[in-house]
Amino acid sequence: MAKLQVAIDLLTTDEALALAAKVAPYVDIIELGTPLIKNMGSSVITAMKAAHPDKLVFADLKTADAGELEADIAFKAGADLVTVLGVSGNATIIGAVKAAKAHGKGVVVDTIGHPDRVRRAQEVTELGVAFVELHAGLDEQWADGYSIQVLIDEAARVGVPVSIAGGVNLENIEAVIKAGAQVAVAGAAIYAAEDPAAAAKALSEVVRRA
Ligand SMILES: O=C([C@H](O)CO)[C@H](O)[C@H](O)COP(=O)(O)O
């Protein structure tokens, strides 16, 4: 069954824990966003795993170099999954996968900024990653003409395990899952909602029945 991942793009550990407490009953994976980790350091990973030991804690490191070292730091802090950029070299991804194997955890390759997300997803899957994130980042989403449909179309033809991130919301999450994404990542649709728990619940209901 597909999973729902909440991406927490808030800036402090207290805010992140408060949001996670509200939405945890409805999500499978709790993502600590890159700005949050840069602001708070790896201590936010430890705090989140301690608060939610039953959830997969996803550290969105967006590692571009020193894959083994950076992944090891996050896994030691309590992460279950870490991200490495698909635009980085294979050696960086292989290093992170080595650390993941040592800890019994996983690596997700984030295709943000890659000119051919589908081809790169297929390539890096061969390197032993858990899955690949077809991702349009916040800056790309704010550009004129952006539509998540491009990611949905990519998921339908990629043929390897993927998540989709880039403006997932209640209007498009059914299409995201039906395209074959194993994980739907929702950030602003949950953390910026007036009632984050209700938003997460509604998204999770679609994921469960799609
Ligand atoms: O990974 C993300 C981005 O690079 C900022 O850290 C977001 O968490 C991801 O795009 C999901 O957020 P939404 O697009 O707001 O759903």
The ligand as an SDF file (V2000), in Angstrom:
LIG
                    3D

 16 15  0  0  0  0  0  0  0  0999 V2000
   11.8070   19.0620   -0.2240 O   0  0  0  0  0  0  0  0  0  0  0  0
   11.1700   20.0790   -0.2240 C   0  0  0  0  0  0  0  0  0  0  0  0
   11.7660   21.3800   -0.5820 C   0  0  0  0  0  0  0  0  0  0  0  0
   12.9630   21.1690   -1.2570 O   0  0  0  0  0  0  0  0  0  0  0  0
   12.0360   22.2470    0.6500 C   0  0  0  0  0  0  0  0  0  0  0  0
   12.7320   21.5560    1.6360 O   0  0  0  0  0  0  0  0  0  0  0  0
    9.7130   20.0510    0.1630 C   0  0  0  0  0  0  0  0  0  0  0  0
    9.6260   19.5060    1.4190 O   0  0  0  0  0  0  0  0  0  0  0  0
    8.9190   19.2550   -0.8480 C   0  0  0  0  0  0  0  0  0  0  0  0
    8.9180   19.9880   -2.0610 O   0  0  0  0  0  0  0  0  0  0  0  0
    7.4840   19.0010   -0.4310 C   0  0  0  0  0  0  0  0  0  0  0  0
    6.8660   20.2070   -0.0690 O   0  0  0  0  0  0  0  0  0  0  0  0
    5.5860   20.7880   -0.8480 P   0  0  0  0  0  0  0  0  0  0  0  0
    6.0130   20.9900   -2.2530 O   0  0  0  0  0  0  0  0  0  0  0  0
    5.2440   22.0390   -0.1110 O   0  0  0  0  0  0  0  0  0  0  0  0
    4.4910   19.7590   -0.7590 O   0  0  0  0  0  0  0  0  0  0  0  0
  1  2  2  0
  2  3  1  0
  2  7  1  0
  3  4  1  0
  3  5  1  0
  5  6  1  0
  7  8  1  0
  7  9  1  0
  9 10  1  0
  9 11  1  0
 11 12  1  0
 12 13  1  0
 13 14  2  0
 13 15  1  0
 13 16  1  0
M  END
$$$$
